[in-house]
Structure formats: structure tokens, C-alpha cells
């Protein structure tokens, strides 16, 4: 078969049920269907590299995708556990979204007060997650110069955040004692 569409359709028709059955033994229905879809997407993209033993290759792809899915779920649960461990009952009862909006507004005001170069250095490090060598290349300077700029930008940002007027921040209303005890 020379036509890739026909070849893929034949591959899909012959092996879909086997790959789905393999995935269903290891995950719930929704997750298994996602894995099968991704498996055949990989197969489509790598159709020219497909070995003659197609089914073992497809099952290997599905196995790897299931492992990624399991790891991702485990990391998510770990994050939830860490957040839960850091939260107190009071956090759940007295949490006020307005406080976080004010914090966000304060942070945006502090960032707006910084020079453009400082904002760029901070954004490359925190927003884009670039390592210093890549961020320095973006900014057109040496790694050492970038590190100095980033250090100074962080200091200016910290000072700007400290100088925000605290009086303008609303305080959270007191939670009546009876509600705090019920939680």
C-alpha cells in the first residue's frame, strides 16, 4: 500500500480493538480512550517509521502513554497533598478572594513601576522559565550581565512591593466563632 491514508486506515481497523483492550486493562474507560487516540496519532505521525511488527509497537506506545498519564496523575495528587498540608481550617473558612485580587493589583502596580529591562529580565526567568544562558541570549548580553540584571530587578521588585501602602488593603472580615468551630 502506497497511499498513507489507506495504510493508516488498515492499521487502525486491524489493531484498534487490541490497543483499546490493552489500555482498558490498565486505566478507566475515558483515560484508555485518550491513550488509544494518542497512540494512533503517534502512529500516523510516524507511519513511515512503523516497523513490520505493528501491534507490539503500538502497544509499546500505549504503554509509554499510560505511564506518562500515571506519572502526571501522581504529580497532581502530590501537589494537592502539599497544598492541603499547608492549608489550615482557618484558610478554608476565612479565605476571601478579595484579598488575592488586592495582592494581584499590588503586584501589577509594583511591576508597572519597574523599568522595562527589569520586567523583561524577571519575565524571562519566571514567566518563560528560561535558564540564564538562554535569557541572556534573548536580552543580547552576557550571562553574567543577565544574572546581575535579574538580581537587581528582583531587589527593585521587592522594594516596590514593600512600599505599597498597606492601609489601602482591605482586611478580611472576622469570622464568627460559631462558624469557625463548625469547620
BAGU-23718 format. One record per residue (C-alpha): residue number from 1; residue in one letter; chain; x, y, z. Coordinates in steps of 0.2 Angstrom, whole numbers, plus 5000, padded with zeros to 4 digits. Example, Ala and Ser with C-alpha at 12.3 -4.5 7.8 and 13.67 -1.06 7.14 Angstrom:
[node 1,"A","A",[5062,4978,5039]],
[node 2,"S","A",[5068,4995,5036]],
***
This chain:
[node 1,"X","A",[5000,5000,5000]],
[node 2,"X","A",[5007,5016,4994]],
[node 3,"X","A",[4993,5028,5000]],
[node 4,"X","A",[4997,5033,5018]],
[node 5,"X","A",[4978,5036,5021]],
[node 6,"X","A",[4974,5018,5016]],
[node 7,"X","A",[4988,5011,5026]],
[node 8,"X","A",[4984,5020,5041]],
[node 9,"X","A",[4965,5015,5040]],
[node 10,"X","A",[4970,4997,5038]],
[node 11,"X","A",[4982,4999,5053]],
[node 12,"X","A",[4968,5006,5063]],
[node 13,"X","A",[4955,4994,5058]],
[node 14,"X","A",[4966,4979,5062]],
[node 15,"X","A",[4973,4985,5079]],
[node 16,"X","A",[4961,4997,5087]],
[node 17,"X","A",[4952,4984,5097]],
[node 18,"X","A",[4968,4976,5103]],
[node 19,"X","A",[4976,4993,5109]],
[node 20,"X","A",[4960,4998,5117]],
[node 21,"X","A",[4959,4981,5126]],
[node 22,"X","A",[4977,4984,5132]],
[node 23,"X","A",[4973,5001,5138]],
[node 24,"X","A",[4957,4996,5147]],
[node 25,"X","A",[4966,4983,5157]],
[node 26,"X","A",[4977,4997,5164]],
[node 27,"X","A",[4966,5013,5165]],
[node 28,"X","A",[4947,5018,5166]],
[node 29,"X","A",[4937,5020,5150]],
[node 30,"X","A",[4940,5038,5147]],
[node 31,"X","A",[4958,5038,5150]],
[node 32,"X","A",[4960,5022,5140]],
[node 33,"X","A",[4951,5030,5125]],
[node 34,"X","A",[4963,5045,5127]],
[node 35,"X","A",[4978,5034,5127]],
[node 36,"X","A",[4972,5025,5111]],
[node 37,"X","A",[4968,5041,5102]],
[node 38,"X","A",[4986,5047,5106]],
[node 39,"X","A",[4993,5030,5101]],
[node 40,"X","A",[4986,5031,5084]],
[node 41,"X","A",[4991,5049,5082]],
[node 42,"X","A",[5009,5044,5086]],
[node 43,"X","A",[5006,5030,5073]],
[node 44,"X","A",[5000,5042,5060]],
[node 45,"X","A",[5015,5054,5063]],
[node 46,"X","A",[5027,5040,5062]],
[node 47,"X","A",[5019,5030,5049]],
[node 48,"X","A",[5034,5029,5038]],
[node 49,"X","A",[5045,5023,5053]],
[node 50,"X","A",[5032,5010,5058]],
[node 51,"X","A",[5041,4993,5060]],
[node 52,"X","A",[5033,4977,5052]],
[node 53,"X","A",[5028,4971,5069]],
[node 54,"X","A",[5015,4984,5071]],
[node 55,"X","A",[5005,4978,5086]],
[node 56,"X","A",[5019,4977,5098]],
[node 57,"X","A",[5025,4994,5093]],
[node 58,"X","A",[5008,5001,5095]],
[node 59,"X","A",[5006,4993,5112]],
[node 60,"X","A",[5023,5000,5117]],
[node 61,"X","A",[5017,5017,5113]],
[node 62,"X","A",[5001,5014,5123]],
[node 63,"X","A",[5012,5008,5137]],
[node 64,"X","A",[5023,5023,5137]],
[node 65,"X","A",[5007,5035,5136]],
[node 66,"X","A",[4999,5026,5151]],
[node 67,"X","A",[5015,5028,5161]],
[node 68,"X","A",[5015,5047,5157]],
[node 69,"X","A",[4997,5048,5162]],
[node 70,"X","A",[5000,5039,5178]],
[node 71,"X","A",[5015,5050,5182]],
[node 72,"X","A",[5005,5065,5179]],
[node 73,"X","A",[4991,5060,5190]],
[node 74,"X","A",[5003,5056,5204]],
[node 75,"X","A",[5011,5073,5202]],
[node 76,"X","A",[4994,5081,5203]],
[node 77,"X","A",[4989,5071,5218]],
[node 78,"X","A",[5006,5075,5227]],
[node 79,"X","A",[5003,5094,5223]],
[node 80,"X","A",[4985,5093,5231]],
[node 81,"X","A",[4993,5084,5246]],
[node 82,"X","A",[5006,5098,5248]],
[node 83,"X","A",[4993,5112,5247]],
[node 84,"X","A",[4982,5103,5259]],
[node 85,"X","A",[4996,5101,5271]],
[node 86,"X","A",[5000,5119,5270]],
[node 87,"X","A",[4982,5124,5272]],
[node 88,"X","A",[4973,5126,5289]],
[node 89,"X","A",[4955,5125,5294]],
[node 90,"X","A",[4955,5144,5296]],
[node 91,"X","A",[4961,5146,5277]],
[node 92,"X","A",[4946,5136,5271]],
[node 93,"X","A",[4934,5146,5282]],
[node 94,"X","A",[4941,5164,5281]],
[node 95,"X","A",[4948,5163,5263]],
[node 96,"X","A",[4942,5179,5254]],
[node 97,"X","A",[4945,5181,5236]],
[node 98,"X","A",[4946,5200,5238]],
[node 99,"X","A",[4962,5199,5247]],
[node 100,"X","A",[4970,5189,5232]],
[node 101,"X","A",[4964,5202,5220]],
[node 102,"X","A",[4971,5216,5230]],
[node 103,"X","A",[4988,5206,5231]],
[node 104,"X","A",[4987,5204,5212]],
[node 105,"X","A",[4984,5223,5210]],
[node 106,"X","A",[4998,5227,5221]],
[node 107,"X","A",[5010,5215,5212]],
[node 108,"X","A",[5004,5223,5195]],
[node 109,"X","A",[5007,5240,5201]],
[node 110,"X","A",[5024,5236,5208]],
[node 111,"X","A",[5029,5228,5191]],
[node 112,"X","A",[5022,5243,5182]],
[node 113,"X","A",[5034,5254,5192]],
[node 114,"X","A",[5049,5245,5186]],
[node 115,"X","A",[5060,5249,5171]],
[node 116,"X","A",[5056,5239,5155]],
[node 117,"X","A",[5073,5230,5156]],
[node 118,"X","A",[5069,5224,5174]],
[node 119,"X","A",[5052,5217,5169]],
[node 120,"X","A",[5060,5208,5154]],
[node 121,"X","A",[5073,5200,5165]],
[node 122,"X","A",[5060,5194,5178]],
[node 123,"X","A",[5048,5188,5164]],
[node 124,"X","A",[5062,5178,5155]],
[node 125,"X","A",[5066,5169,5172]],
[node 126,"X","A",[5049,5167,5180]],
[node 127,"X","A",[5036,5168,5166]],
[node 128,"X","A",[5046,5159,5152]],
[node 129,"X","A",[5057,5149,5164]],
[node 130,"X","A",[5072,5151,5153]],
[node 131,"X","A",[5089,5147,5161]],
[node 132,"X","A",[5102,5162,5162]],
[node 133,"X","A",[5111,5157,5146]],
[node 134,"X","A",[5096,5157,5136]],
[node 135,"X","A",[5088,5173,5144]],
[node 136,"X","A",[5105,5182,5141]],
[node 137,"X","A",[5104,5177,5123]],
[node 138,"X","A",[5087,5185,5122]],
[node 139,"X","A",[5092,5201,5130]],
[node 140,"X","A",[5108,5202,5120]],
[node 141,"X","A",[5120,5202,5134]],
[node 142,"X","A",[5132,5190,5143]],
[node 143,"X","A",[5126,5178,5156]],
[node 144,"X","A",[5135,5187,5170]],
[node 145,"X","A",[5127,5203,5165]],
[node 146,"X","A",[5110,5195,5164]],
[node 147,"X","A",[5112,5187,5181]],
[node 148,"X","A",[5116,5205,5188]],
[node 149,"X","A",[5101,5212,5180]],
[node 150,"X","A",[5090,5199,5186]],
[node 151,"X","A",[5097,5201,5204]],
[node 152,"X","A",[5094,5220,5204]],
[node 153,"X","A",[5077,5218,5196]],
[node 154,"X","A",[5072,5206,5210]],
[node 155,"X","A",[5078,5218,5223]],
[node 156,"X","A",[5069,5233,5215]],
[node 157,"X","A",[5053,5222,5214]],
[node 158,"X","A",[5055,5218,5232]],
[node 159,"X","A",[5057,5236,5237]],
[node 160,"X","A",[5042,5241,5226]],
[node 161,"X","A",[5031,5228,5234]],
[node 162,"X","A",[5036,5233,5252]],
[node 163,"X","A",[5032,5251,5248]],
[node 164,"X","A",[5014,5248,5243]],
[node 165,"X","A",[5003,5256,5255]],
[node 166,"X","A",[4996,5243,5267]],
[node 167,"X","A",[4982,5254,5273]],
[node 168,"X","A",[4974,5253,5256]],
[node 169,"X","A",[4972,5234,5258]],
[node 170,"X","A",[4955,5229,5265]],
[node 171,"X","A",[4956,5217,5279]],
[node 172,"X","A",[4946,5201,5280]],
[node 173,"X","A",[4930,5201,5290]],
[node 174,"X","A",[4931,5192,5306]],
[node 175,"X","A",[4923,5175,5305]],
[node 176,"X","A",[4910,5172,5319]],
[node 177,"X","A",[4917,5160,5332]],
[node 178,"X","A",[4902,5148,5329]],
[node 179,"X","A",[4907,5146,5310]],
[node 180,"X","A",[4925,5143,5314]],
[node 181,"X","A",[4921,5130,5326]],
[node 182,"X","A",[4910,5120,5314]],
[node 183,"X","A",[4923,5119,5301]],
***
